[in-house]
């Protein structure tokens, strides 16, 4: 077909240029929906085959679904980075215990906890290995724990029949079972076992990735960190044993990360894992990722000095691995081989830097490094003058661990886990992003079509990532106390939901079961009998008036946790007295009674707190005294800075026939003193009038200049349009298109 020639088509007219002119004038006021080109290029998704600038190019072939690619930097969805974990050596704690922490920061995860009992197994038994899953129900399994039983599912939910079908939780392989497995508490990952071996977790990026067995296009890897951590605590009495067990099984059966589908940046961000592993005598950091074939694993572990605290915040922290320091380092047999054949390290480099060789840098490096700085300076404020808050992508300048200024206790670690950088330049309760009432929550960046935000734009910015998060499923503080028998010494302080808006209560690994309020519930349905939902209710209401409500929440936390810590110590003594007489059952009942009572107190208190907060804070008001016989409330009006940035003072009000001030209000003339300040005449009428002459003519003559400029632009546009229309008639006709 042919398009019309110039003789038959419409000529360009001045109308076109008037339209262009209007677009030119109006467009600067429209919202910019396009990212800066440099930013777009920098943040663009990299393909799997992105090349890596190394000394030599690799000629290896990769027959398995794994990643031989080496992009320079990743920009994952922040929701994929799920946890912060800390560990305290036994000589850095007040009572000589090794302590670990873990915030399970997962927006969609199953928040239930499970007690797995000890058990003897017949010869030749096989242990099933399940495909990783995190959302409710993350595990449906008979015979492991009451929490994972099909009978513990919520039958009121329409999905329950699907969940109860055999095979919903998928078994992808088996390994030989040992003769006896130890009791433990687990959630998304193993937490602590009856021999006081404790674990915390933090996802890290990894140089290689692979798919697990049993999925579409799957690979050959059988193990992921959830199963590995549980197996380790089922079988080990020491932290070293746990590390070597996890590493050995991953090397033998293959290791895969928590993501294997979707955006490549997200997959790489989840490919590696870091665990803190402690027992009553030692504290360790463990790193692992798939190897380059997809059939094995690469791992290393470094011991934390007894008098130190260390933290992992979604980035590997082991740097120089020393082959000859077996008391300080453990590692896989292939650690150097895999690095060398992929041109990531060579012998002349000296010590292998695990982070630089096997980790990835992210676009916003402070997402990981800032939390390290914060924990180190909270534990050792004396470091503030010398430890920079901003460092390079690798965290160069930050030590592997630090010695705290004073010995730490569980309350200190709870405080660390509730932190939003308060009192620092990164304080999330301050600034316009916190809103008028200081809300520290910064929701995960995402595309938002309704608000005209693309994923690329959302990932181009950055909010500080605090330790306390709204998307925390649960958080823990474990104690491994060598001075006490295992039954009493293994203690877990647990809270579900955001640490800053919840409360910690004690659990004991040695008891037969956990409080029901920690083993039930899901994100599908609000449940008043769930500790998670009682805390989530408070936390979500607090976002409305956070600066005020946090004071009520903190008071409730102190009211519960202070007495609970004293009672826990008294419970320990009572249990010890029973053990001294050989009454093991009596000791267990004492510990279980304390755990059940504490959980119930927390549940009832937080349910009551939610009702209290709804009544006290509503619609911009705060009831002054909830116990007073006379009802009084105060205004929670916006702070002055918020009125400024929100445009409250931008409206110029013109008074027409101002009314006289009432006699009860002392009249103050403009310029006179009032309370020690010179004031302007207050506005007594909210009636405003349009500035005389219309929008173009106000502001002291500036509007005249603007109007004249617009007229000249229109005249110029008409002239150019007329000229273009005349000259266009001499142009050739459109080329015929072969359609």
VOMIVO-331192 format. One line per field, with one value per residue (C-alpha): residue in one letter; residue number from 1; x, y, z. Coordinates in nm, 3 decimals. Layout:
miza	c(a ...)
kolkol	c(NUM ...)
X	c(X ...)
Y	c(Y ...)
Z	c(Z ...)
END
This chain:
miza	c(x x x x x x x x x x x x x x x x x x x x x x x x x x x x x x x x x x x x x x x x x x x x x x x x x x x x x x x x x x x x x x x x x x x x x x x x x x x x x x x x x x x x x x x x x x x x x x x x x x x x x x x x x x x x x x x x x x x x x x x x x x x x x x x x x x x x x x x x x x x x x x x x x x x x x x x x x x x x x x x x x x x x x x x x x x x x x x x x x x x x x x x x x x x x x x x x x x x x x x x x x x x x x x x x x x x x x x x x x x x x x x x x x x x x x x x x x x x x x x x x x x x x x x x x x x x x x x x x x x x x x x x x x x x x x x x x x x x x x x x x x x x x x x x x x x x x x x x x x x x x x x x x x x x x x x x x x x x x x x x x x x x x x x x x x x x x x x x x x x x x x x x x x x x x x x x x x x x x x x x x x x x x x x x x x x x x x x x x x x x x x x x x x x x x x x x x x x x x x x x x x x x x x x x x x x x x x x x x x x x x x x x x x x x x x x x x x x x x x x x x x x x x x x x x x x x x x x x x x x x x x x x x x x x x x x x x x x x x x x x x x x x x x x x x x x x x x x x x x x x x x x x x x x x x x x x x x x x x x x x x x x x x x x x x x x x x x x x x x x x x x x x x x x x x x x x x x x x x x x x x x x x x x x x x x x x x x x x x x x x x x x x x x x x x x x x x x x x x x x x x x x x x x x x x x x x x x x x x x x x x x x x x x x x x x x x x x x x x x x x x x x x x x x x x x x x x x x x x x x x x x x x x x x x x x x x x x x x x x x x x x x x x x x x x x x x x x x x x x x x x x x x x x x x x x x x x x x x x x x x x x x x x x x x x x x x x x x x x x x x)
kolkol	c(1 2 3 4 5 6 7 8 9 10 11 12 13 14 15 16 17 18 19 20 21 22 23 24 25 26 27 28 29 30 31 32 33 34 35 36 37 38 39 40 41 42 43 44 45 46 47 48 49 50 51 52 53 54 55 56 57 58 59 60 61 62 63 64 65 66 67 68 69 70 71 72 73 74 75 76 77 78 79 80 81 82 83 84 85 86 87 88 89 90 91 92 93 94 95 96 97 98 99 100 101 102 103 104 105 106 107 108 109 110 111 112 113 114 115 116 117 118 119 120 121 122 123 124 125 126 127 128 129 130 131 132 133 134 135 136 137 138 139 140 141 142 143 144 145 146 147 148 149 150 151 152 153 154 155 156 157 158 159 160 161 162 163 164 165 166 167 168 169 170 171 172 173 174 175 176 177 178 179 180 181 182 183 184 185 186 187 188 189 190 191 192 193 194 195 196 197 198 199 200 201 202 203 204 205 206 207 208 209 210 211 212 213 214 215 216 217 218 219 220 221 222 223 224 225 226 227 228 229 230 231 232 233 234 235 236 237 238 239 240 241 242 243 244 245 246 247 248 249 250 251 252 253 254 255 256 257 258 259 260 261 262 263 264 265 266 267 268 269 270 271 272 273 274 275 276 277 278 279 280 281 282 283 284 285 286 287 288 289 290 291 292 293 294 295 296 297 298 299 300 301 302 303 304 305 306 307 308 309 310 311 312 313 314 315 316 317 318 319 320 321 322 323 324 325 326 327 328 329 330 331 332 333 334 335 336 337 338 339 340 341 342 343 344 345 346 347 348 349 350 351 352 353 354 355 356 357 358 359 360 361 362 363 364 365 366 367 368 369 370 371 372 373 374 375 376 377 378 379 380 381 382 383 384 385 386 387 388 389 390 391 392 393 394 395 396 397 398 399 400 401 402 403 404 405 406 407 408 409 410 411 412 413 414 415 416 417 418 419 420 421 422 423 424 425 426 427 428 429 430 431 432 433 434 435 436 437 438 439 440 441 442 443 444 445 446 447 448 449 450 451 452 453 454 455 456 457 458 459 460 461 462 463 464 465 466 467 468 469 470 471 472 473 474 475 476 477 478 479 480 481 482 483 484 485 486 487 488 489 490 491 492 493 494 495 496 497 498 499 500 501 502 503 504 505 506 507 508 509 510 511 512 513 514 515 516 517 518 519 520 521 522 523 524 525 526 527 528 529 530 531 532 533 534 535 536 537 538 539 540 541 542 543 544 545 546 547 548 549 550 551 552 553 554 555 556 557 558 559 560 561 562 563 564 565 566 567 568 569 570 571 572 573 574 575 576 577 578 579 580 581 582 583 584 585 586 587 588 589 590 591 592 593 594 595 596 597 598 599 600 601 602 603 604 605 606 607 608 609 610 611 612 613 614 615 616 617 618 619 620 621 622 623 624 625 626 627 628 629 630 631 632 633 634 635 636 637 638 639 640 641 642 643 644 645 646 647 648 649 650 651 652 653 654 655 656 657 658 659 660 661 662 663 664 665 666 667 668 669 670 671 672 673 674 675 676 677 678 679 680 681 682 683 684 685 686 687 688 689 690 691 692 693 694 695 696 697 698 699 700 701 702 703 704 705 706 707 708 709 710 711 712 713 714 715 716 717 718 719 720 721 722 723 724 725 726 727 728 729 730 731 732 733 734 735 736 737 738 739)
X	c(0.000 0.109 0.082 -0.054 0.190 0.250 -0.004 -0.290 -0.183 -0.259 0.010 0.165 -0.013 0.049 -0.182 0.090 0.334 0.086 0.033 0.409 0.441 0.178 0.351 0.678 0.525 0.320 0.556 0.796 0.510 0.422 0.570 0.885 0.820 1.149 1.459 1.784 1.955 2.274 2.082 1.880 2.197 2.358 2.057 1.954 1.908 2.209 2.172 2.302 2.592 2.726 3.103 3.342 3.654 3.921 4.281 4.186 3.871 3.717 3.674 3.479 3.151 2.859 2.625 2.404 2.162 2.412 2.566 2.913 2.848 3.005 2.814 2.993 2.700 2.345 2.033 1.792 1.449 1.515 1.246 1.474 1.734 1.573 1.772 2.026 2.220 2.467 2.683 2.850 3.145 3.126 3.375 3.179 2.858 2.769 2.689 2.954 2.703 2.748 2.456 2.317 2.045 1.833 1.565 1.372 1.287 1.056 0.734 0.553 0.705 0.542 0.604 0.522 0.779 0.820 0.963 1.126 1.170 1.474 1.430 1.595 1.590 1.600 1.906 1.886 1.644 1.643 1.592 1.371 1.496 1.223 1.222 1.271 0.950 0.891 0.523 0.253 0.250 0.624 0.610 0.332 0.490 0.370 0.587 0.838 0.669 0.318 0.355 0.407 0.128 -0.165 -0.392 -0.230 -0.342 -0.627 -0.929 -1.133 -0.927 -1.052 -0.699 -0.672 -0.779 -0.506 -0.243 -0.346 -0.304 -0.014 0.293 0.207 0.545 0.770 1.038 1.324 1.559 1.685 2.006 2.098 1.958 2.172 2.081 1.973 1.871 1.865 1.574 1.563 1.350 1.313 1.124 1.228 1.570 1.697 1.735 1.885 1.916 1.922 2.305 2.290 2.418 2.246 2.215 2.118 2.087 2.142 2.105 2.401 2.468 2.672 2.899 2.728 2.370 2.188 1.845 1.740 1.629 1.264 1.170 1.110 1.445 1.596 1.952 2.127 2.151 1.969 2.054 1.954 2.030 1.703 1.745 2.118 2.073 1.808 2.019 2.319 2.126 1.973 2.320 2.570 2.681 2.925 2.940 3.238 3.045 2.748 2.967 3.150 2.822 2.656 2.961 3.020 2.659 2.648 2.968 2.840 2.481 2.497 2.372 2.114 1.995 1.649 1.569 1.604 1.334 1.258 1.489 1.856 1.957 1.719 1.847 2.208 2.118 1.978 2.247 2.469 2.402 2.573 2.506 2.626 2.685 2.752 2.783 2.866 3.237 3.276 3.125 3.161 3.058 2.977 2.947 2.823 2.717 2.688 3.002 3.046 2.913 2.584 2.664 2.858 2.926 3.193 3.209 3.426 3.392 3.583 3.585 3.478 3.716 3.568 3.552 3.397 3.065 3.016 2.730 2.625 2.385 2.322 2.686 2.973 3.221 3.500 3.797 4.141 4.106 4.419 4.492 4.726 4.501 4.274 4.167 4.034 3.921 3.729 3.668 3.569 3.836 3.755 3.768 4.080 4.030 3.690 3.819 4.128 3.959 3.709 3.986 3.868 4.187 4.538 4.818 5.010 4.712 4.791 4.502 4.164 3.921 3.590 3.377 3.560 3.598 3.257 3.029 2.859 2.839 2.500 2.409 2.323 2.607 2.497 2.202 2.448 2.741 2.542 2.394 2.745 2.854 2.545 2.584 2.956 2.900 2.606 2.817 3.125 3.033 3.403 3.445 3.224 3.509 3.715 3.468 3.322 2.952 3.014 3.270 3.332 3.121 3.325 3.307 3.681 3.768 3.526 3.676 3.543 3.436 3.483 3.518 3.218 3.281 3.094 2.979 2.647 2.325 2.009 1.843 2.127 2.076 1.702 1.774 2.004 1.733 1.480 1.703 1.611 1.936 1.772 1.991 2.218 2.223 2.044 1.758 1.454 1.213 1.324 1.274 1.000 1.000 0.900 0.594 0.471 0.468 0.809 0.716 1.047 0.900 1.019 0.824 1.001 1.057 0.836 0.665 0.340 0.132 -0.135 0.124 0.314 0.631 0.832 1.048 1.358 1.266 1.185 1.521 1.705 1.652 1.748 1.618 1.831 1.778 1.730 1.767 1.407 1.171 0.796 0.837 0.999 0.834 1.012 1.337 1.546 1.813 1.963 2.174 2.416 2.521 2.798 2.773 2.427 2.303 2.173 1.811 1.831 2.116 1.962 1.727 1.569 1.416 1.155 0.930 0.713 0.669 0.873 1.104 1.037 0.664 0.668 0.800 1.040 0.956 1.171 1.152 1.350 1.474 1.454 1.074 0.832 0.629 0.605 0.328 0.039 0.032 0.377 0.284 -0.037 -0.161 -0.092 -0.082 -0.412 -0.618 -0.606 -0.604 -0.637 -0.474 -0.148 0.143 0.234 -0.103 -0.125 0.205 0.124 -0.198 -0.008 0.264 0.024 -0.177 0.146 0.233 -0.043 0.108 0.440 0.618 0.349 0.248 0.605 0.615 0.319 0.473 0.812 0.647 0.466 0.791 0.963 0.667 0.688 1.054 1.214 1.012 1.036 1.415 1.410 1.153 1.354 1.656 1.435 1.293 1.645 1.716 1.393 1.469 1.820 1.679 1.465 1.762 1.968 1.714 1.703 1.358 1.405 1.031 0.976 1.251 1.091 0.750 0.899 1.060 0.754 0.525 0.737 0.747 0.371 0.290 0.523 0.374 0.020 0.111 0.264 -0.038 -0.294 -0.092 -0.051 -0.414 -0.511 -0.252 -0.402 -0.748 -0.599 -0.414 -0.721 -0.915 -0.636 -0.509 -0.766 -0.837 -0.557 -0.645 -0.489 -0.685 -0.488 -0.571 -0.751 -0.827 -0.954 -1.326 -1.322 -1.266 -0.994 -0.805 -0.528 -0.466 -0.192 -0.152 0.134 0.482 0.590 0.844 0.575 0.342 0.620 0.703 0.336 0.245 0.037 0.176 0.171 -0.184 -0.199 -0.528 -0.684 -0.912 -1.243 -1.415 -1.209 -1.408 -1.291 -1.111 -1.320 -1.275 -1.148 -0.849 -0.599 -0.558 -0.205 -0.115 0.128 0.485 0.402 0.555 0.359 0.526 0.865 0.824 0.722 0.417 0.218 -0.155 -0.328 -0.569 -0.923 -1.113 -1.074 -1.242 -0.997 -1.041 -0.880 -0.595 -0.724 -0.669 -0.639 -0.347 -0.123 -0.137 -0.039 0.296 0.409 0.427 0.603 0.289 0.307 0.650 0.533 0.232 0.447 0.691 0.404 0.263 0.604 0.641 0.301 0.386 0.718 0.547 0.295 0.574 0.778 0.465 0.378 0.733 0.743 0.407 0.528 0.856 0.710 0.519 0.848 0.941 0.909 0.612 0.617 0.801 0.576 0.572 0.559 0.285)
Y	c(0.000 0.364 0.659 0.988 1.226 1.579 1.708 1.524 1.512 1.790 2.048 2.122 2.419 2.664 2.453 2.191 2.443 2.591 2.241 2.189 2.524 2.430 2.100 2.286 2.525 2.269 1.970 2.099 2.088 1.726 1.445 1.294 0.925 0.846 0.746 0.922 0.744 0.695 0.547 0.329 0.187 0.140 -0.036 -0.239 -0.610 -0.807 -1.126 -1.454 -1.451 -1.111 -1.118 -1.077 -0.867 -1.101 -1.180 -1.467 -1.572 -1.900 -2.181 -2.409 -2.560 -2.576 -2.868 -2.797 -2.508 -2.302 -1.960 -1.917 -1.548 -1.264 -0.937 -0.659 -0.554 -0.661 -0.467 -0.719 -0.657 -0.568 -0.815 -1.099 -1.010 -1.145 -1.139 -0.988 -1.216 -1.154 -1.367 -1.292 -1.493 -1.641 -1.391 -1.096 -1.179 -1.099 -1.457 -1.632 -1.760 -1.763 -1.572 -1.563 -1.351 -1.379 -1.156 -1.364 -1.071 -1.236 -1.070 -1.388 -1.646 -1.892 -1.744 -2.059 -2.226 -2.599 -2.826 -3.136 -3.412 -3.638 -3.975 -4.313 -4.453 -4.812 -4.925 -4.843 -4.550 -4.271 -3.902 -3.721 -3.393 -3.144 -2.877 -2.533 -2.345 -2.039 -1.941 -2.092 -2.383 -2.412 -2.775 -3.031 -3.343 -3.618 -3.742 -3.456 -3.189 -3.105 -2.771 -2.936 -3.192 -3.162 -3.139 -2.806 -2.641 -2.390 -2.586 -2.267 -2.160 -2.278 -2.382 -2.638 -2.941 -2.863 -2.834 -3.163 -3.361 -3.601 -3.456 -3.089 -3.049 -3.205 -3.459 -3.432 -3.694 -3.891 -3.931 -4.205 -4.138 -4.160 -4.384 -4.098 -3.736 -3.459 -3.237 -2.884 -2.575 -2.466 -2.214 -2.121 -2.247 -2.443 -2.226 -2.425 -2.788 -2.973 -2.955 -2.575 -2.552 -2.242 -2.092 -1.759 -1.691 -1.415 -1.453 -1.334 -1.302 -1.580 -1.603 -1.923 -2.046 -2.361 -2.521 -2.795 -3.142 -3.200 -2.872 -2.792 -2.781 -2.875 -2.950 -3.199 -3.008 -3.160 -2.934 -2.581 -2.395 -2.469 -2.846 -2.827 -2.628 -2.870 -3.176 -3.018 -2.960 -3.307 -3.461 -3.232 -3.144 -2.868 -2.576 -2.728 -3.048 -2.849 -2.660 -2.968 -3.161 -2.889 -2.835 -3.206 -3.280 -2.981 -3.091 -3.447 -3.382 -3.034 -2.702 -2.455 -2.113 -1.993 -1.853 -2.027 -1.860 -1.500 -1.201 -1.295 -1.029 -1.181 -1.533 -1.426 -1.230 -1.551 -1.789 -1.767 -1.802 -1.705 -1.862 -1.776 -2.101 -2.112 -2.358 -2.292 -2.261 -2.126 -1.882 -1.916 -1.752 -1.993 -1.906 -2.131 -2.119 -2.364 -2.458 -2.387 -2.727 -2.720 -3.056 -2.953 -2.652 -2.405 -2.304 -2.155 -2.073 -1.840 -1.843 -1.529 -1.437 -1.531 -1.169 -1.027 -0.965 -1.006 -0.943 -1.055 -0.828 -0.990 -0.982 -1.224 -1.095 -1.358 -1.204 -1.368 -1.746 -1.890 -2.251 -2.316 -2.178 -2.478 -2.346 -2.031 -2.148 -2.440 -2.471 -2.695 -2.895 -2.715 -2.358 -2.256 -2.489 -2.344 -1.989 -2.055 -2.234 -1.949 -1.688 -1.539 -1.606 -1.732 -1.840 -1.514 -1.333 -1.486 -1.540 -1.597 -1.315 -1.502 -1.189 -1.054 -1.394 -1.549 -1.256 -0.990 -0.621 -0.457 -0.122 0.015 -0.127 0.058 -0.181 -0.427 -0.225 0.030 -0.234 -0.364 -0.014 0.030 -0.291 -0.237 0.117 0.015 -0.257 -0.036 0.336 0.413 0.321 0.607 0.854 0.604 0.372 0.539 0.506 0.494 0.264 0.104 -0.177 -0.447 -0.289 -0.232 -0.063 -0.274 -0.553 -0.908 -0.859 -0.611 -0.621 -0.454 -0.172 -0.369 -0.725 -0.786 -0.954 -1.061 -0.724 -0.552 -0.775 -0.716 -0.343 -0.384 -0.573 -0.295 -0.029 0.220 0.422 0.647 0.940 0.913 1.097 0.793 0.802 0.657 0.828 1.165 1.345 1.373 0.998 0.932 1.151 1.393 1.131 0.968 0.633 0.440 0.187 0.207 -0.033 -0.250 -0.071 -0.208 -0.112 0.072 0.122 0.313 0.571 0.569 0.415 0.163 -0.109 0.058 0.386 0.216 0.041 0.358 0.506 0.393 0.411 0.302 -0.062 -0.092 -0.401 -0.383 -0.434 -0.445 -0.768 -0.970 -1.309 -1.371 -1.281 -1.471 -1.425 -1.758 -1.839 -2.132 -2.140 -2.382 -2.328 -2.489 -2.835 -2.855 -2.881 -2.541 -2.377 -2.382 -2.084 -1.895 -1.549 -1.524 -1.255 -1.273 -0.976 -0.653 -0.646 -0.277 -0.345 -0.684 -0.841 -1.126 -1.423 -1.725 -2.076 -2.379 -2.643 -2.917 -2.905 -3.126 -2.860 -2.489 -2.245 -2.285 -1.912 -1.951 -2.258 -2.143 -1.883 -1.772 -1.458 -1.561 -1.479 -1.256 -1.471 -1.325 -1.633 -1.579 -1.383 -1.276 -1.118 -0.950 -0.775 -0.705 -0.532 -0.300 -0.237 -0.148 0.091 0.250 0.365 0.626 0.813 0.635 0.909 0.895 0.530 0.401 0.541 0.323 0.021 0.068 0.100 -0.230 -0.395 -0.283 -0.395 -0.747 -0.811 -0.679 -0.902 -1.194 -1.186 -1.191 -1.469 -1.666 -1.663 -1.773 -2.048 -2.167 -2.200 -2.389 -2.627 -2.679 -2.772 -3.038 -3.170 -3.187 -3.437 -3.632 -3.504 -3.448 -3.440 -3.181 -2.962 -2.981 -2.888 -2.582 -2.463 -2.539 -2.363 -2.050 -2.050 -2.105 -1.836 -1.581 -1.641 -1.599 -1.279 -1.138 -1.241 -1.096 -0.778 -0.707 -0.781 -0.539 -0.287 -0.287 -0.209 0.058 0.225 0.235 0.415 0.649 0.750 0.818 1.077 1.310 1.310 1.160 1.096 1.258 1.018 0.691 0.653 1.003 1.049 1.355 1.298 1.521 1.491 1.680 1.758 1.565 1.840 1.826 1.956 2.291 2.145 1.921 2.216 2.386 2.097 2.004 2.351 2.456 2.810 2.856 2.989 3.370 3.462 3.802 3.938 4.092 4.289 4.138 4.084 4.250 4.035 3.914 4.093 3.774 3.773 4.053 4.253 4.278 4.521 4.419 4.485 4.496 4.258 3.945 3.702 3.852 3.820 4.064 3.935 3.997 4.058 3.719 3.605 3.629 3.531 3.220 3.390 3.448 3.637 3.586 3.833 4.123 4.090 3.711 3.474 3.651 3.990 3.944 3.920 4.276 4.297 3.965 3.834 4.107 3.984 3.625 3.718 3.915 3.624 3.386 3.618 3.646 3.268 3.226 3.482 3.308 2.970 3.105 3.251 2.932 2.729 2.947 2.921 2.545 2.500 2.701 2.517 2.171 2.186 2.156 1.830 1.497 1.270 0.978 0.665 0.376 0.103 -0.255 -0.368)
Z	c(0.000 -0.048 0.179 0.032 -0.134 -0.021 -0.268 -0.097 0.265 0.514 0.547 0.886 1.029 1.301 1.515 1.543 1.675 1.915 2.055 2.075 2.245 2.504 2.567 2.608 2.859 3.052 3.051 3.315 3.566 3.489 3.702 3.560 3.503 3.334 3.525 3.455 3.167 3.360 3.651 3.413 3.263 3.601 3.750 3.447 3.498 3.392 3.192 3.326 3.084 3.192 3.159 3.448 3.418 3.550 3.474 3.242 3.062 3.175 2.924 3.160 3.050 3.292 3.219 3.521 3.586 3.779 3.735 3.583 3.534 3.724 3.709 3.888 4.104 4.183 4.275 4.432 4.574 4.940 5.041 4.932 5.197 5.503 5.822 6.059 6.294 6.576 6.802 7.137 7.268 7.619 7.765 7.623 7.813 8.172 8.270 8.061 7.804 7.431 7.276 6.924 6.766 6.455 6.304 6.049 5.822 5.574 5.463 5.358 5.594 5.830 6.175 6.377 6.601 6.655 6.922 6.771 7.031 7.064 6.901 6.843 6.489 6.364 6.174 5.804 5.851 5.594 5.670 5.417 5.269 5.183 4.914 5.066 5.139 5.355 5.328 5.547 5.581 5.526 5.632 5.654 5.798 6.025 6.309 6.339 6.551 6.666 6.484 6.143 6.183 5.939 6.242 6.339 6.014 6.031 5.908 5.880 5.581 5.239 5.140 5.422 5.211 4.958 5.229 5.383 5.063 5.074 4.907 4.957 5.127 4.867 4.952 4.699 4.841 5.139 5.335 5.585 5.932 6.245 6.538 6.767 6.702 6.961 7.060 6.918 6.863 6.501 6.293 5.941 6.050 6.347 6.660 6.950 7.054 7.385 7.398 7.376 7.017 6.875 6.527 6.367 5.994 5.736 5.360 5.151 4.781 4.621 4.321 4.200 4.207 4.112 4.111 4.352 4.260 4.196 4.026 3.660 3.485 3.818 3.907 4.132 4.461 4.759 5.054 5.153 5.474 5.655 5.629 5.692 6.013 6.143 6.059 6.233 6.554 6.535 6.531 6.706 7.058 6.956 6.715 6.532 6.474 6.341 6.094 5.970 5.940 5.734 5.517 5.460 5.364 5.128 4.957 4.921 4.813 4.660 4.793 4.657 4.774 4.873 4.525 4.190 3.979 3.888 3.851 3.832 4.085 4.338 4.272 4.319 4.632 4.788 4.659 4.968 5.338 5.660 5.998 6.344 6.533 6.905 7.191 7.558 7.477 7.124 6.874 6.495 6.166 5.882 5.509 5.227 4.860 4.568 4.382 4.010 3.898 4.086 4.247 4.557 4.781 4.885 5.251 5.522 5.892 6.123 6.500 6.686 6.970 7.307 7.423 7.105 6.929 6.554 6.311 5.963 5.773 5.432 5.327 5.388 5.646 5.637 5.461 5.468 5.518 5.679 5.585 5.876 6.153 6.212 6.553 6.389 6.044 5.897 5.521 5.233 5.052 4.725 4.856 4.663 4.366 4.267 4.303 4.096 3.806 3.778 3.776 4.104 4.295 4.233 4.463 4.429 4.584 4.921 5.162 5.001 5.075 5.096 5.054 4.750 4.584 4.648 4.730 4.520 4.580 4.571 4.420 4.765 4.975 5.289 5.304 5.463 5.593 5.794 6.025 6.098 6.197 6.412 6.612 6.666 6.793 7.010 7.171 7.189 7.184 7.230 6.861 6.741 6.684 6.482 6.308 5.996 5.928 5.553 5.394 5.056 4.917 5.089 5.431 5.432 5.756 5.960 6.168 6.172 6.534 6.819 7.194 7.364 7.610 7.875 7.901 7.733 7.843 7.657 7.720 7.532 7.228 7.240 7.237 6.937 6.750 6.814 6.662 6.388 6.411 6.670 6.767 6.462 6.130 5.983 6.236 6.059 6.298 6.161 5.832 5.575 5.497 5.858 5.821 6.085 6.362 6.313 6.161 6.109 5.866 5.506 5.292 5.037 4.702 4.428 4.107 4.174 3.862 4.050 4.155 3.825 3.974 3.773 3.927 3.786 3.951 4.281 4.285 4.195 4.540 4.886 5.241 5.534 5.630 6.004 6.220 6.345 6.052 5.999 5.800 6.076 6.130 6.459 6.633 6.885 7.149 7.251 7.554 7.576 7.941 8.016 8.391 8.393 8.295 7.939 8.052 8.219 8.029 7.680 7.676 7.386 7.418 7.146 7.003 6.695 6.461 6.460 6.767 6.836 6.861 7.034 7.353 7.433 7.651 7.748 7.604 7.715 7.471 7.734 7.781 7.593 7.411 7.333 7.430 7.181 7.101 6.937 6.732 6.563 6.317 5.962 5.751 5.593 5.899 6.207 6.519 6.865 7.018 6.828 6.974 6.622 6.553 6.894 6.821 6.454 6.561 6.792 6.534 6.256 6.472 6.594 6.242 6.270 6.567 6.619 6.813 7.080 7.073 7.099 7.453 7.556 7.381 7.545 7.885 7.825 7.715 8.035 8.244 8.100 8.019 8.338 8.571 8.327 8.337 8.716 8.717 8.461 8.692 8.980 8.759 8.682 9.053 9.114 8.828 8.960 9.301 9.137 8.942 9.261 9.399 9.074 8.985 8.610 8.543 8.815 8.667 8.323 8.464 8.635 8.311 8.098 8.345 8.332 7.949 7.918 8.174 8.012 7.667 7.802 7.987 7.668 7.460 7.701 7.756 7.385 7.303 7.580 7.463 7.113 7.250 7.476 7.188 6.964 7.236 7.338 6.993 6.727 6.457 6.562 6.933 7.243 7.560 7.841 8.121 8.055 8.428 8.497 8.579 8.354 7.983 7.839 7.515 7.345 6.980 6.803 6.547 6.303 6.394 6.255 6.010 5.863 5.814 5.621 5.388 5.334 5.212 5.510 5.500 5.121 5.106 5.118 5.280 5.214 5.485 5.382 5.655 5.936 6.249 6.570 6.824 7.112 7.442 7.601 7.364 7.425 7.107 6.973 6.699 6.431 6.540 6.912 7.163 7.254 7.489 7.409 7.030 6.758 6.578 6.265 6.270 6.314 6.047 6.184 5.873 5.659 5.362 5.081 4.759 4.421 4.368 4.165 3.792 3.788 3.821 3.566 3.719 4.084 4.266 4.221 3.842 3.785 3.617 3.346 3.242 3.233 3.018 2.773 2.739 2.662 2.393 2.225 2.225 2.061 1.791 1.728 1.704 1.449 1.236 1.237 1.158 0.859 0.725 0.769 0.595 0.294 0.253 0.306 -0.026 -0.213 -0.039 -0.211 -0.147 0.102 -0.006 -0.104 0.165 0.053 0.291)
END
